[in-house]
């Protein structure tokens, strides 16, 4: 158990490094576009990238999650999954590119936006195979390769993008460089994969492909509805408003993306572990979930409160003072971070129990509410209303997933533990609120001290937790040296 938790923590770290480098370079690219080309160009890029995301998602068809689950259970069959899933994905990628180029002509986008969409959509061919290779790394619990690949490509992307803009290149030049670097990323990913999969043998099986397309369909809907739930706002804003408003919302999303690294790292690291334990030692899974729920809550509550108070400082640190609406958006959407971090665990738990249909239903209800409310209220409330709707529907999804895992006999967190964490969080909030006008940084420091004190006094963290963490850190830091000596 200690070894598993240690591996889990290390994989969270590797995944956060990979996601951080990817999201950091995307954030820097957004900042560079805002600085060199203006908010309208940034909005055009965001619209193009949203189409790219949906096209990529269609090509995925849920096969990445299916590969991770099946290979995590038994690694012997990875040849069959990797070979056939690659063929399926390339076929679906070509179809998605065609659909994107047909759909985007139906909307009143500028010529620059349309051409940007066309160029970036080509990168779907490379991106879909990269994701499949990443899914294999996750199944093998070798997330260090994700970090290495992501860091390498991210550094190159920053350097190339800055150079292009510095030399006077426009948005189209950025789109071309983006696509070219996706191809380079694919080449690097294949090189790493070849290094660890030396016994790989290509084995195409048409019947297997058809069966897996059908089997992966619920996973496709899960992925589609997750992206739909998180990215549909950009398309809705682009329908009702101009690229400038898209730019302001994108600025907020860029900042939210930084904290979401934590949630996404948990999502990727926990999946293969849950799949393996649910098959080999199912009696240990409920305890693992309760422990995860407690520590996720302990971490996410103070982060959300801190960002709520420092939203203006964070926004103006990365964007200019003209982005005041982005500050309001950030103060609203940051509260989704707590629920989302717990929701990803609940969704993965349902998936390892083959309850994809329940996940699809939850996401469908949440997405339908988001779409309906946004179209009804966006013209009246503007982009602030879109953010409020996102907050409400994110917790609709959370409670639906919690309800479904309860049907499987799980709880995400002990109710008494949640109450104690809520009490500590309220103390943090009001301490910071009253002291903030005197000194913002001192108010947060005092608030976090109060939070930690209450957590300790109410025994949210007890002696068993301390012993557990001592064993975990001992395992993390001693095993590499033992391995070398052996």
C-alpha positions in Angstrom: 0.0 0.0 0.0 2.8 2.4 0.9 4.6 1.6 -2.3 1.4 2.2 -4.3 0.7 5.6 -2.6 4.4 6.6 -3.2 4.1 5.7 -6.8 0.8 7.6 -7.0 2.4 10.8 -5.5 5.4 10.6 -7.8 3.1 10.1 -10.8 1.0 13.1 -9.7 4.3 15.1 -9.7 5.3 13.9 -13.1 1.9 14.6 -14.5 1.8 18.1 -13.0 5.2 18.8 -14.6 3.9 17.6 -18.0 0.6 19.5 -17.7 2.3 22.6 -16.2 4.8 22.8 -19.1 2.0 22.4 -21.6 -0.4 24.8 -20.0 2.4 27.2 -19.2 3.4 27.4 -22.8 -0.2 27.9 -23.9 -0.6 30.6 -21.3 2.6 32.3 -22.5 1.4 32.0 -26.0 -1.8 33.7 -25.1 0.2 36.5 -23.3 2.5 36.9 -26.3 -0.5 37.1 -28.7 -2.1 39.7 -26.4 1.1 41.7 -26.2 2.1 41.6 -29.9 -1.2 41.3 -31.7 -3.9 42.4 -29.3 -7.0 40.9 -27.6 -8.9 40.3 -30.9 -6.1 38.1 -32.3 -6.0 36.3 -29.0 -9.7 35.7 -29.3 -9.3 34.3 -32.9 -6.6 31.9 -31.7 -8.8 30.8 -28.8 -11.7 30.0 -31.2 -9.4 28.1 -33.5 -7.9 26.1 -30.6 -11.4 25.3 -29.4 -12.3 23.8 -32.8 -9.0 21.9 -32.7 -9.9 20.5 -29.2 -13.3 19.3 -30.4 -11.8 17.8 -33.5 -9.1 16.1 -31.5 -11.7 14.8 -29.1 -13.7 13.2 -31.9 -10.6 11.4 -33.2 -9.9 10.1 -29.6 -13.3 8.3 -29.5 -12.6 7.4 -25.9 -9.9 4.9 -27.0 -7.2 6.4 -24.8 -9.1 5.8 -21.6 -10.1 2.3 -22.8 -6.5 1.5 -23.6 -5.3 2.8 -20.2 -7.9 0.7 -18.3 -7.4 -2.5 -20.3 -3.6 -2.4 -20.4 -3.4 -1.4 -16.7 -5.3 -4.6 -15.9 -3.1 -6.7 -18.2 0.0 -5.4 -20.0 0.4 -8.4 -22.3 -2.1 -7.2 -24.9 -0.8 -3.7 -25.4 0.4 -4.6 -29.0 -3.1 -5.3 -30.1 -4.6 -2.1 -28.6 -1.8 0.2 -29.8 -1.8 -1.1 -33.3 -5.5 -1.1 -34.0 -6.3 2.1 -32.0 -3.7 4.0 -34.1 -5.5 3.0 -37.3 -8.9 4.0 -35.9 -7.7 7.3 -34.6 -6.0 8.4 -37.9 -9.2 7.6 -39.8 -11.3 9.5 -37.3 -8.8 12.4 -37.3 -9.1 12.8 -41.1 -12.9 12.8 -40.8 -12.8 15.4 -38.0 -10.6 17.8 -40.0 -13.1 17.6 -42.9 -16.1 18.3 -40.6 -14.3 21.3 -38.9 -13.5 22.9 -42.3 -17.2 22.5 -43.3 -18.7 23.7 -40.1 -16.6 26.8 -39.6 -17.8 28.3 -42.9 -21.3 28.5 -41.5 -20.4 31.1 -39.0 -19.5 34.8 -39.4 -15.8 34.5 -38.4 -13.2 36.9 -39.8 -11.0 35.6 -42.6 -8.1 35.5 -40.2 -10.0 33.3 -37.8 -11.1 30.9 -40.6 -7.6 30.4 -42.0 -6.2 29.9 -38.5 -8.8 27.2 -37.9 -7.9 25.5 -41.1 -4.2 25.4 -40.4 -4.4 24.3 -36.7 -6.9 21.6 -37.6 -4.2 19.7 -39.5 -2.4 19.2 -36.2 -5.2 16.8 -35.2 -3.5 14.0 -37.1 -0.3 14.2 -35.0 -2.1 15.1 -31.8 -4.4 12.1 -31.7 -1.4 9.6 -31.9 0.5 11.6 -29.3 -2.5 11.2 -26.9 -2.6 7.5 -27.6 1.1 7.1 -26.7 0.5 9.1 -23.6 -2.4 6.8 -22.6 0.1 3.9 -22.9 2.6 5.6 -20.7 -0.2 6.2 -18.1 -1.2 2.5 -18.2 2.4 1.5 -17.6 2.6 4.1 -14.8 5.6 5.7 -16.6 4.5 9.3 -16.4 8.1 10.5 -16.3 8.1 10.1 -20.1 5.2 12.5 -20.3 7.2 15.1 -18.3 10.3 14.7 -20.5 8.3 15.0 -23.8 6.2 17.9 -22.6 9.1 19.9 -21.3 11.1 19.5 -24.5 8.2 20.5 -26.8 7.1 23.3 -24.5 10.5 25.0 -24.5 10.6 24.7 -28.3 7.1 26.1 -28.6 7.9 29.1 -26.5 11.1 29.9 -28.3 9.6 29.5 -31.8 6.5 31.5 -31.0 8.4 34.4 -29.5 10.8 34.4 -32.4 8.0 34.4 -34.9 6.2 37.3 -33.2 9.4 39.2 -32.6 10.2 39.1 -36.3 6.8 40.5 -37.2 4.9 37.3 -37.9 1.2 37.3 -37.4 -1.4 34.9 -36.2 -1.2 32.7 -39.3 2.5 32.2 -38.8 1.8 31.2 -35.2 -0.8 28.6 -36.5 1.8 27.1 -38.9 4.4 26.9 -36.2 1.9 25.3 -33.8 1.1 22.6 -36.3 4.7 21.9 -37.2 5.6 21.5 -33.5 2.8 19.0 -33.0 4.4 16.9 -35.7 7.8 17.2 -33.9 6.1 16.3 -30.6 4.8 13.1 -32.3 8.3 12.2 -33.5 9.7 12.6 -30.0 6.8 10.6 -28.4 7.4 7.8 -30.8 11.1 7.8 -30.0 10.4 7.4 -26.3 7.7 4.8 -26.9 10.2 2.8 -29.1 12.7 2.9 -26.3 10.4 1.2 -23.7 8.4 -0.9 -26.1 11.2 -2.8 -27.9 9.1 -5.9 -28.3 6.2 -4.1 -30.0 4.7 -6.0 -33.0 2.1 -4.4 -35.3 -1.1 -6.5 -35.5 -4.1 -5.1 -37.4 -7.4 -6.8 -36.8 -10.5 -5.3 -38.5 -13.0 -7.3 -36.3 -11.2 -6.2 -33.2 -11.3 -2.6 -34.4 -15.1 -2.7 -34.9 -15.6 -4.3 -31.5 -13.5 -1.7 -29.8 -15.1 1.2 -31.5 -18.4 0.0 -30.1 -16.9 -0.7 -26.7 -15.2 2.7 -26.5 -18.4 4.6 -27.5 -19.3 5.4 -23.8 -15.7 6.6 -23.2 -16.1 8.9 -26.3 -19.3 10.4 -24.8 -17.5 10.9 -21.5 -14.6 12.7 -23.1 -16.9 14.7 -25.5 -19.2 15.8 -22.6 -16.2 16.7 -20.4 -14.7 19.0 -23.1 -18.2 20.2 -24.0 -18.8 21.1 -20.4 -15.5 23.0 -20.1 -15.0 24.5 -23.6 -18.5 25.2 -24.8 -18.5 28.6 -23.2 -15.9 29.8 -25.7 -18.1 28.8 -28.7 -21.2 30.3 -27.1 -19.4 33.6 -26.4 -18.1 33.6 -30.0 -21.7 33.2 -31.2 -23.2 36.0 -29.2 -20.2 38.4 -28.8 -17.0 39.3 -30.6 -13.4 38.0 -30.4 -12.6 40.6 -27.8 -15.0 39.1 -25.3 -13.7 35.7 -26.1 -10.2 37.1 -25.2 -11.3 38.3 -21.8 -12.9 34.9 -21.0 -9.8 33.1 -22.3 -7.6 35.2 -20.0 -9.6 33.8 -17.0 -9.4 30.3 -18.4 -5.7 30.6 -18.7 -5.4 31.4 -15.0 -7.8 28.7 -14.0 -5.8 26.3 -16.1 -2.9 26.7 -13.7 -4.8 25.5 -10.6 -6.5 22.8 -12.6 -3.1 21.1 -13.1 -3.6 19.6 -9.6 -7.0 18.1 -10.6 -5.8 16.7 -13.9 -2.7 15.2 -12.3 -4.9 13.3 -9.9 -7.2 12.2 -12.8 -4.3 10.6 -14.7 -2.4 9.2 -11.8 -5.3 7.6 -10.0 -6.9 5.8 -13.0 -4.4 2.9 -13.5 -4.1 2.4 -9.8 -7.9 2.1 -9.3 -8.2 -0.2 -12.3 -5.5 -2.5 -10.9 -6.8 -2.5 -7.3 -10.4 -2.9 -8.3 -9.4 -6.1 -10.0 -6.8 -7.4 -7.5 -7.7 -6.0 -4.1 -11.2 -4.4 -4.3 -11.5 -4.3 -0.4 -8.8 -1.6 -0.3 -10.4 0.8 -2.7 -13.0 2.4 -0.3 -10.2 3.4 2.1 -8.1 4.8 -0.8 -11.1 7.0 -1.9 -11.7 8.4 1.6 -8.1 9.3 1.9 -8.0 10.9 -1.5 -11.2 12.9 -0.7 -9.8 14.2 2.6 -6.5 15.4 1.2 -8.0 16.9 -2.0 -10.4 18.9 0.2 -7.6 20.0 2.5 -5.6 21.3 -0.4 -8.3 22.8 -2.7 -10.3 24.8 -0.2 -7.4 27.1 0.8 -6.2 27.5 -2.8 -9.7 28.5 -3.9 -10.1 31.1 -1.1 -6.6 32.5 -1.7 -7.2 33.0 -5.4 -10.6 34.6 -4.7 -8.9 37.3 -2.7 -5.9 37.7 -5.0 -7.8 37.5 -8.3 -7.1 41.1 -9.3 -3.4 40.9 -8.5 -3.0 37.6 -10.4 -4.9 38.9 -13.4 -3.0 42.2 -13.6 0.2 40.4 -13.1 -0.2 38.4 -16.4 -2.5 40.8 -18.3 -2.9 44.6 -18.3 -5.4 46.5 -16.1 -7.9 46.6 -19.0 -8.8 43.0 -18.1 -11.1 44.0 -15.2 -13.9 41.7 -16.3 -11.5 38.8 -16.2 -11.0 39.5 -12.5 -14.7 39.0 -11.8 -14.8 35.9 -14.0 -11.9 34.4 -12.0 -13.5 35.1 -8.7 -16.6 33.2 -9.8 -15.1 30.2 -11.6 -12.3 29.5 -9.0 -15.0 27.9 -6.8 -15.4 25.1 -9.4 -11.9 23.9 -8.5 -12.9 22.2 -5.3 -15.8 20.2 -6.8 -13.9 19.5 -10.0 -11.0 18.0 -8.1 -13.3 15.5 -6.3 -15.4 14.9 -9.4 -12.5 13.5 -11.4 -11.9 10.9 -8.8 -15.6 9.9 -8.8 -15.6 9.7 -12.6 -12.5 7.5 -12.6 -14.0 5.3 -9.9 -17.2 4.8 -12.0 -15.1 4.0 -15.1 -13.1 1.2 -13.4 -16.4 -0.3 -12.4 -17.6 -0.3 -16.0 -20.3 2.3 -15.2 -19.5 4.6 -18.1 -23.2 5.1 -18.8 -23.7 6.7 -15.4 -20.8 9.1 -16.2 -22.3 9.9 -19.6 -25.7 10.6 -18.0 -24.2 12.9 -15.4 -22.2 14.8 -18.0 -25.1 15.0 -20.4 -27.4 16.5 -17.7 -24.6 19.0 -16.7 -23.8 19.9 -20.3 -27.5 20.2 -21.3 -28.0 22.6 -18.4 -24.9 24.6 -19.4 -26.0 24.9 -23.0 -29.6 25.7 -22.3 -28.9 28.3 -19.6 -26.1 29.9 -21.6 -28.2 30.4 -24.7 -31.1 31.8 -22.6 -29.1 34.1 -20.3 -26.0 35.0 -22.2 -27.6 37.9 -24.2 -28.9 39.4 -20.9 -26.1 38.6 -18.5 -23.1 38.7 -20.8 -19.9 36.7 -20.1 -20.3 37.1 -16.3 -23.6 35.1 -16.6 -21.7 32.4 -18.5 -19.2 32.1 -15.6 -22.1 31.8 -13.1 -23.7 29.1 -15.1 -20.4 27.2 -15.3 -20.1 27.3 -11.5 -23.7 26.0 -10.9 -23.5 23.2 -13.5 -20.1 22.1 -12.3 -21.7 21.2 -8.9 -24.6 19.6 -10.5 -22.1 17.2 -12.1 -20.3 16.8 -8.8 -23.5 15.8 -6.9 -24.6 13.4 -9.7 -21.3 11.6 -9.6 -21.3 11.4 -5.8 -24.8 9.9 -6.0 -23.7 7.2 -8.5 -20.6 6.2 -6.5 -22.7 5.9 -3.4 -24.7 3.3 -5.3 -21.5 1.4 -5.6 -20.9 1.6 -1.8 -18.4 4.5 -1.8 -18.1 7.8 -0.1 -15.8 10.5 -1.4 -15.1 11.9 2.1 -16.3 11.3 5.7 -19.0 13.8 6.5 -17.5 14.7 9.9 -14.1 15.4 8.2 -15.8 17.6 5.6 -17.5 19.6 8.3 -14.2 20.2 10.1 -12.5 21.3 6.8 -15.4 23.6 6.0 -15.1 25.2 9.5 -11.4 25.7 9.0 -12.0 27.2 5.5 -14.6 29.7 6.8 -12.1 30.8 9.4 -9.5 31.3 6.7 -12.0 33.2 4.5 -13.2 35.7 7.2 -9.7 36.2 8.7 -8.4 37.1 5.2 -11.5 39.2 4.5 -11.2 41.4 7.6 -7.4 41.8 7.5 -7.1 42.2 3.7 -7.5 46.0 3.7 -4.6 46.3 6.2 -2.1 44.1 4.4 -3.2 41.5 1.7 -0.2 39.2 2.1 -0.2 39.3 5.9 -4.0 38.6 5.9 -3.5 35.5 3.9 -0.5 34.3 6.0 -2.6 34.8 9.2 -5.6 33.1 7.6 -3.6 30.1 6.5 -2.1 29.8 10.0 -5.6 29.8 11.5 -6.6 27.2 8.9 -3.7 24.9 9.7 -4.3 25.4 13.4 -8.0 24.4 13.2 -7.2 21.4 11.0 -4.6 20.2 13.6 -6.8 20.9 16.7 -9.9 19.2 15.2 -7.7 16.2 14.3 -8.4 16.2 10.6 -4.8 15.0 10.4 -4.1 12.6 13.2 -1.2 10.4 14.3 -2.0 7.7 11.7 -1.8 10.3 8.9 1.6 11.5 10.2 2.9 7.9 10.3 1.5 7.2 6.8 3.3 10.3 5.4 6.6 9.4 7.1 6.4 6.0 5.5 5.5 7.4 2.1 8.3 10.0 2.0 10.7 7.3 3.3 9.7 5.1 0.4 9.9 7.9 -2.1 13.4 9.0 -1.1 15.0 5.7 -0.2 13.9 3.4 -2.9 15.8 5.1 -5.8 19.0 4.8 -3.8 18.3 1.1 -2.9 17.6 0.4 -6.6 21.0 1.9 -7.6 22.8 -0.2 -5.0 21.1 -3.3 -6.1 
